[in-house]
Amino acid sequence: MAVLRPFDKLPELNTATILLVGSDESLQGKLAEAMLREKNDFRINIHLAASLPLPSERDHLRPRIDLIVFMFDIKSKYSLRNIEASLAYVDARFFLGKVCFLVTGGMYGISLLPPL
């Protein structure tokens, strides 16, 4: 059960590997499909995980992970606890531009912009 480190493997040319971590597979799938639909000059590989750590027996087959996206449902305590437990398996250097948190399940229609 290894900690994910940002620079432990060589990058692939013109390829980005993204790891989506979260307990809601349907939201992970929707985000992955949306990302893959975007036109890019590079290849995107997306891997899904319910939680960390990733199985160590497949570590030699796993590509370098360029970005980790933690997805959690704001309405679910289990979802938040799952992400909190998973963070222990991420090297601190990943937090320098290589980790993103995506909160789902919030209220819709709320604007963060001030009214005109």
C-alpha positions in Angstrom: 0.0 0.0 0.0 2.2 2.7 -1.3 1.9 6.5 -1.1 1.4 8.2 -4.5 4.4 10.3 -5.4 4.4 12.9 -8.2 7.8 12.2 -9.7 8.4 8.5 -9.1 7.9 7.6 -12.8 8.8 9.1 -16.1 6.1 11.0 -18.0 4.7 9.8 -21.3 5.1 12.0 -24.3 1.9 14.1 -25.1 -0.1 12.2 -22.5 -1.8 13.2 -19.2 -3.0 10.6 -16.7 -5.7 11.7 -14.4 -6.9 9.7 -11.3 -10.5 10.4 -10.2 -11.0 9.3 -6.6 -14.5 9.2 -5.1 -17.3 6.9 -4.0 -19.9 7.9 -6.6 -19.1 6.0 -9.8 -21.8 7.7 -11.8 -20.3 11.2 -11.2 -16.8 9.9 -11.9 -18.1 8.4 -15.2 -19.8 11.7 -16.2 -16.7 13.7 -15.5 -14.5 11.3 -17.3 -16.7 11.3 -20.4 -16.8 15.1 -20.4 -13.1 15.3 -20.2 -12.6 12.8 -23.0 -15.0 14.7 -25.3 -12.9 17.8 -25.2 -10.6 18.2 -28.3 -7.0 18.1 -27.3 -3.6 17.9 -28.9 -2.6 15.3 -26.4 -4.0 12.0 -25.1 -5.8 11.9 -21.8 -5.9 8.6 -19.7 -8.4 8.6 -16.9 -8.3 6.0 -14.1 -11.1 5.7 -11.5 -10.7 4.7 -7.8 -13.2 4.5 -5.0 -10.5 5.3 -2.5 -6.7 5.2 -1.9 -4.4 3.4 -1.5 -4.2 1.9 -4.9 -3.3 -1.9 -5.0 0.4 -2.2 -4.9 0.5 -5.4 -6.9 -0.3 -3.4 -10.1 2.1 -0.5 -9.4 4.6 -1.7 -12.0 1.8 -1.4 -14.7 0.4 1.9 -13.5 1.5 5.0 -15.5 2.7 8.2 -13.8 -0.3 10.1 -12.4 -0.3 13.7 -13.4 -3.4 14.9 -11.6 -5.5 13.6 -8.8 -9.1 14.8 -8.6 -10.9 14.0 -5.3 -14.6 14.1 -5.8 -17.0 14.1 -2.8 -20.6 14.7 -2.2 -21.2 17.5 0.3 -24.4 15.7 1.5 -22.6 12.5 2.4 -20.5 12.0 5.5 -19.2 8.8 4.1 -18.0 10.5 1.0 -16.0 13.1 3.0 -14.5 10.5 5.3 -13.5 8.4 2.4 -11.5 11.4 0.9 -10.0 12.3 4.3 -8.8 8.7 4.7 -7.4 8.6 1.1 -5.4 11.8 1.6 -3.0 9.9 3.9 -1.8 8.0 0.8 -0.8 11.1 -1.2 2.7 12.6 -1.0 2.6 16.2 0.1 4.4 17.2 -3.2 1.2 16.3 -5.1 -0.5 19.4 -3.6 1.7 21.7 -5.7 -0.6 21.9 -8.7 -1.4 18.3 -9.0 -4.5 17.8 -6.8 -8.0 19.2 -7.3 -11.0 18.8 -5.0 -14.4 18.7 -6.6 -17.5 19.1 -4.4 -20.8 17.7 -5.7 -24.3 17.6 -4.4 -24.5 21.2 -3.4 -27.4 23.6 -4.0 -27.9 24.5 -7.6 -28.6 28.0 -8.9 -26.4 29.8 -6.4 -24.2 32.4 -8.0 -20.8 33.3 -6.6 -20.8 36.6 -8.5 -22.2 39.7 -6.8 -25.6 41.0 -8.3 -25.4 43.8 -10.8 
